Every structure is written in C-alpha cells, then in structure tokens.
Amino acid sequence: MSFSTGTSSSRGRKKDNVPEPQNSITVAQEFATRVVQARIQQRRRNNADSHFSGTKLGGRTTPKKMIVGGFVRSFKFEYIRGRTIAQGTMRIEDGSGDFDEVDVTAVILKPDEAEDGVVAQRIVEETQKLADYSHAIVEAYFSAYCEQIKRWVVVYEKFDGYFHENTDGFEFFKDAEKTELTESWMNTIRKFIEVLSFARVRKVFHHGLSKKSSYVVSSGAVKLINVARHTGRWLVTQDIKDLSKYFMEDEFFGAAASDDWRSLDCLLNSGAMTSDHWDTNVLGHPLLLGSADAKLGSYELAEIFMWSHMTGQERLEYSNAMYFLLDRYQGHKIKDYYINDPNRALYDRIYNLGAYNNSIYCDIVQFVRNLRLHHEEHTLALKLDSWSNEFIVEEITKLFRGVMSMAYSVAHVPRNEWKKLHKKHVTLPY
C-alpha cells in the first residue's frame, strides 16, 4: 500500500494544551506540492492490518501497529535551532474519511546539501528499496520542504535520537577481556550485515556508515538512517569498510582493543568482501556467533583450511599473517599457556596427540582441534566431569584469546593479500 501527501493549503493544527517549547518554533507544515509515493511493503510489525501507533517502554517508543495507506493531510514538528532532528506527528486520512495521528521524526537537511529537494527524495526512494529490512533501517515515509524554516526534511517513522547521544544501556562487550559481544550487539551487527548484503543486490549504497549521524535508537534498538544521503564514486565494498571503521574508531565501543574484533576488522577490509558469499563468511566469524556449537564449527573451518588446503610453505605464510595481526604469541610454546592451569593433566594428554612445528599459531590451531575432538575420552580416563561445548569454548578463549578468531579471518582473506598485511619494516618469524 502507499500513502500520499494532500493538496490542500490549510495548516495542520497543534495538539490542544501542548505548550510551545522555549527557543523553538512549532512547525505546521503546509501540504506538499506533489504526491510522494512511499511503498510500505511486508513491514515486520505486530498487528500488521492496522495503523501505526506506539507505547512507552523504558522511555523508548515501541511500535505496535502500522500504516497501511491513506493521505497525509498535515504534519508538524518542534524545530529547535541547531538541532538536525525533530519529533512530531503527521495526520493521516484513510479511504473511509477517518483520521489518525502518527508519531514521526523529521531529519532536517542542511541548506547547502539539499539540492532543491533532490537529496531528500533520494533518501526516501533508496530507503524504501530496503523496506523488508525495517528491523535494521528506520523507514522513511516522505520528504517535504518547510517554508517556515526554509529547509528540506525527510520524515521517518519515530525514532528516539542519535545513538551517540543515547548510549546508556548499550554495552558493547560482554566481558572485560572483550572476547564476546553482548547478545543485542551481536544480533544488531548481524542485521547490519544482512541488510548490506541485500542492498548490494539492489544496488543501494549508504555512503555514510562511518558517520555517527547514520545510527539512531529506535524502539530500543540501534538502526540505520540517511541511506544515500551522500553520493560519489563508490566501491561495492565501501559500505562494509565504513561500518567496520565506525566501530573501530568510536571510543565508546573499545573495539580496537579487542583481538577478536580486530580479526573481524581484518576480514571486513579484505578482498573477501568482493566474493559472492562475503556475507556468509562474515556471519560465520566466531565473534558473531551466539552458541558454543557454532563457535566450535567456525574453529573447525579454520582447522580444515590449514590442514587440507595448504602446503607446508603456505602454512608458514599463514602463520606470518597471523603474527602480524596478533604478535604477542610469537616466541612462546603451547605449554606456556597451560603450565599453571588446574587442567594441566588433561592438556598434557591433548598436547601429546599432536605433531607440532615451529609456528605457535599453527600449533594452537592443532591443539584446539585435538581438544575439540578428544576431550571426552581423556576426561573419562582422568575421571573428570565431562566437558560441555560451552566449557570448551571458555577454555580455548581463556588460553588463546583471539587466536581462533584470527585463524578464521585469515583463512578467508585471499592468499595474495596475506603479504599485504605485513609492514615492510617488520621482520617476519617464519
């Protein structure tokens, strides 16, 4: 279904008994001068056969209903000078003549970027191409020119504000060692990857994912806005690189201090992002997997790659690539990491199953493989309690933080890029 702006020149009315805020202008927008098509298809909302409204949960608006069509007869918002977003409402008339008032948020474009409405309309049109992913992108309803403030605006479904102004309660890592994302962020980043994959198929490019203004809080979740607000010569991998840059450079996340995130960043900035299955490879990274079974499966992929798809010389090159990205393990032996561990007796048994070489990185991958495959028989022999997959993942993370994530990433980076990871002045160990 679609809805359109009306053609009358009368103004919308302000709500009764709502005072005008200090130092602000309450804008009652004249009806737009042209019909704006806004496809609203397959919205993932509750009560999909009714209109959109919201209730407050924890101070945030939670969508419960959705617009299925009608005419936008007026809209208004409270404009505060210097702010780039404003909260407001729009008044919709359906086909039966009934009216409904819907909460919206307006994004106010700068005068020097509006291009006489071209930019605002482009944002709406490109955002609507991604309507099936409204769980990751805020839906844009229409664009219009506001005479009173002399600005073009894009009217979105209601959101609470920019994420960087609303970070309370959005912890990024679950643990102090930064080895695991919180469940909410893991799911959010997976949604971002999914929508970028679909956008690439539709030839929709965001062009601004490294900017803080592209991320907002909507219904208690972090979502994207400003699709196609910026333009220019663009590579198909630029959006995914900008997404990684945003998380790496914003101090709130602390991602640059995480071995596991830096391994993901390595993958996101590699030539692997040009492949047909780039999204599958990213979503299979250990940091973006929630269950222990899935994490062990990703470790297995790195093991298979190392032992089934490489010659001895290539394994050394693989080790050099991991060394450059995670150099603190160089110069150590496997036993250094468990010599004082309460489970040393078990680890000695696991260690003795392997044939090791001079690369600590390949040795760790081999040790993890033997632990994954043979822990049960050796815990039984030592009369220990059986280890769950969750406990195995915890032990691997404790002993070799970041290594298996890095092994996974480097395994998916094209081999001809491994040497590009090395700085020229670095003396490689292998």
N, C-alpha and C positions, 0 to 999 in steps of 0.2 A: 504494500500500500504506500501511498505518498500523501504528503500534505503540502499546501501552498500558502504563500502569504496572500492576504486580501488586497483589494484595490481601493478601499475607501480611504479618505484622507483624515478621518477622525482619529483622535489620540486614544490610547488605552487609558483606563482610569487607575489611579493608585489605590492600593488597599485602604479601606477605612481605618482610621485611628493609627496609622503607621507613620511615626514622625520622620521627617527628612533628616538624615544624619548630618552632623556638623561637618562643615567643609566639604560637602558633597553636593552633587546635582542628581536628582532623581529624573532619569530619562524615560519619557514615554514616547517610544519610537513611532513615527508615522509609518503607515503601512508601506511595505516595499514597493518599488516601481515595476517589478517584474515577478513572474511566477518562478519559484525556485523548487525544482524537483528534489526531493530528499527520499531516496529509497530506504525503506526501513524493513529489511528482509530477514527472516529467520532469526529474530532477536532472541538471545538466550536470556530470557527473563521469566519470572513467575507470572502466572495469570496472563498469559500471552494474548488473551482475547479481550482485554480491557485496556483502559487508558493508563498512562504512566503517573504514578504518584510516589511518595516516599515517606518513610518513618525514620525517626532518630534512634540510632543505637550507638551508645558510647560517644555521642556528639557528632556522629557522621550520618549522612543520609544514605539509607539503604533502599534501592529500587524495589518496588513490589509489583508495579503494573507498567503497561507500555502503551505508547501512542500507536494506534493502528490507522490513523488517517484523519483528514479534516483540513480546515483552513486556519492558518494563523492570523487571527484578526488583529492582534496587537501584541507587543511585548514591551517590557520595561525593565530597567535595571538601575542599581545605585552606583553611579560613577564617582569614584574618589580620585582626585587629581594625583597623577603619578603612579597609579596602580594600572596593571595591564590585564587584570581580570575583574569581573564584577558579577555579583549574584543578582538574579532577577527572576521574572516569571514571563510566560507567554500565555495568551488566551486563545484557545482553540475552539472553533465551531465545527461540529461533525455534520454529517449529511442530514441528520434529523432536526438540526437547528439548536441542539443543546450545546452549552459551553462548558469548557473545563479549563482550569488554570494549572499550569505545569511549571515546576521549578526548573530554571535553566542557569547556565553560567556563560557569560559573554567574554570572549577573548578579544581585547582591543588592539588593533594593529597600529603600528607607528605610521604617521603620515607619509614618511619617506619610503615606506616599503609597500604601501597598499596597491600601487599601480592602478588606481581608479577602479578598485574592486576585483581586479583580476586575481590577485593573490588570495583574497578571502574566498572567492568562488572555487579556486583551485584546491584549497584546503578541504572544502566541503566535498567536492567531487571525488578527490582521491581518497579521503577518509571513508566515503560511502562504498568504495570498492572493497573495503575490508570489513564490511558490516557483519560478516559471520564471526568476527573475532572481537565482538564488543566486550568480552571478558578481559581483553588486553588493551583495547584502544577506546577512548571516550568517543561516543558517537556525535558527529557534527550534524546539526539539523539544517541550518541555512546561514547565509551571510546577508548583511544589510548595511546601508550607510545611515549613520545617525547625524542628523542635521545639527542638533544642539551642541554636540561636542566635535563635529567635523571629523569624525573617524569612521573607518570601516570596522565592523565587528564580525566575528564568527560565533554563532550561538550554538552551544553544545548542551548535551544532557548535563544535568547538575553534577559538578564535582566540588570538592571541599577547598582545594587550593593547590599550589605547587608543592611537590613532595619536599623540596629542600626547606620549606617553611613549616612542614608538618611531620617531622621525623620521629616524634615521640612514639614509642611502642613498635618501632620498625627495626629492631635489632637485626643485623645482617648475618653475623656468625653465631652459631650455637655455642661455641666453646672458645676459651681464651686463646688456644693454640691456632685458631682459625682454620680448622681442618674440615668443618662441616657447616653448611648454610642452615639457617632456620628453615623450617618447612615452608613457611609463607614465601620467603625469598626464593627458595629453590623452585617452587611452583610458579612464581612470578617470572623468573628468568626463563623457565621452560616455555611459558606462554609467549614471552617476547620472541624467542627463537622460532616458535611455531608460526607466529604472525609474520615475521620477517621472511620465512620460507614461502608462505602463501603470497606475500606481497611481491616477492621476486617473480613468481609465476605470473602474477597480474601486471608486472612491470610498474609497480608502485614503489617509489623510493621516498623515504622520510626526509633525508638530507640534513637532519639536525639532532641526531641521537647523542651527540657528545655534549649537548647543551642542557643545563638544568631546567630550562623552561619547557622541555619536552616531556617532563614527568610530573604527574599530578596524583593526588589522593582522591579516589572516587569510590564511595561505598565501602570504605575501609581497605581498599586495595590500591596498589600503585599501578597506574595505567599511563598510556602514551597519548599525547595530543600533538597538534601542529604538524600533521603529516603533509609533506610537500610545501611547507611554508617557505622553505629555502630551495633554491634551484642551483644548477650549474652542471658542469661536466662531471659525470658520476660513474664510478666503477660499480659493478653489481655487488662487490663485497664491501663497499664503503659503509653501509648502514651497520653491518655486523662489527666492523672495526670501530666505528664510533660508539656503539653500545659498550664494547669492551673498554674503550678509552674512558667513558663516563664512569664506570665502576672503578677502574684503576686509579683515576686521578682525583676523585672526590674523597676527601679525608674522612667523611662520615663512614664510609664502608670499610676502610682499612684493608682493602683488597690487595694492595701492593705488598703488604707484609705477610700474605698468605702464600705458602708454597703451592697449595692446591689451586688457588685462583690464578697464580702466575702461570701454572701449567695450562689452565683453560685459556688464559690470555694468549699464550703461545699458539694454541690451536686456532683461536678466532682470528689471529693475524697472519695465518699461513695460507699458502696456496690451496690447502684442502678445502677452503671455503668456496672455491670455484667448481667443485665437483657436484654431480647430480644428487649425491647423498650427503651433502655437507651437514644438513640439519640432523640426520640420524647420527652422524659421528659426534656432533656437539652434544646432543641429548643423551648419548651414551657415556659421556665423561663422568667419572666417579663422583665429582662434586655435585652433579645434577641428578644423582640417583638417590632415592629415598630408602630403599631396602638393602639389607646386608646381602641378600641373594643377588640383587642386581649389581652391587659393587663388586662382588666376587666374580661375577660374569664379565665385568669390564676388565678386571685383572687378568682373567683367562685370555681375553683377546690380545692383551699385550704379551702374554707368555707365548701364545701361538705365533704371533708375529715374529717374536725374537728367535724362536727355535725352528720355525717352519718356512720362513720367507727370507732368511738372510744367510749369507756366507759368514765365515769367521771374521773376515775383514770388515764386512758391513756391520757386524755386531760391535766392533771397535768404534766405528764411526757413529753408531747409535749411542754408545757409551759417551763419546765426546760431546754429542749434542746434549745429553742429559747432564753431563758435567758442567757445561757452560751455564745451564739454567738452574742447576742445583749443586753447587760445587762443594758444599760442606762435607759431603760423604767421601770425597776423594782422600786417599791415604789411610782409610780405615778398613777393617775386616768385619765380616758378618758377626763374629763372636764378640766384637767390641760392643755391640748394641744389646746383647742379652746376658753378658757375663755376670751381672749382679741381679738378674731377673729371677723372681720366685719360680718361674717355669723353666729354669735353665736345663734341667734334666731332659725335659721334653724337647727343647730346642736343640740340644746336642744330638739327640736322635734324628731330628729332622735335618740338621746340618749334615750329618753323615750320609744321608741319602743322595747328596748332590755331588756333581763334579764341577768344581769351580775354576775360574780363570783369574786373570789379574784385574778384571773390571769389577769394582764394587757394585756398580749399577746393574750389570747383568747378573751378578751373584745374588743380589737382593731379589730380582725377579725370579730366579731359580729357586731360592729359598722359600719365597711366598708360594710358588707353585707346589713345592713338596709339603708345605704346611697345609695348604688347602686340600690336597689330595690324601694326605696320610696322617693327619692329626688324630683321626678316630682310633686307628689301630694302636697308636703309641700312647694315647691317653689311657686306653684299655690296659695295655701292657704295664703301665706305671700305676695302675689302679687309681687314676684320677677321674674326676667327674667329666662327662662328655662335654665337649666344647660346642656351643651353638655357633651358627654363622655370624651372629651379631658379635659374639665374643671374639671370634677370629678376626673380624674386621677391626675391632677395637685394638687388638694386639698388634696387628700389622701397622695400624696408624700410629700406635704408641712407639713402636720400634723404628719404623722407617717413614717418618712423616713426610708426605709429599712425593715419595719416590714412585709409587704405583700410579698416581695421577699423572706424573711427568712421563712415565713409561707409556701410558695410554696415549697422551697427546703427541709425543714424538713419533710414536708408531703410526699416527695418522697424518703427520706432516710429510709432504712429499720429500723423498730422499735427496733430491737435488737441492733442497733448501737446508739440509742439516748443517752444511758448512757455512751457510749464511748466518747461522746463529752464533758463530764464533767471532769474537773480536780479534782483529789482526794481531794485537799485541799479546794475546793470551797464548801461553804455551800449553798445548793440549797433552793430556796424560796418556792417551792411547794412540 
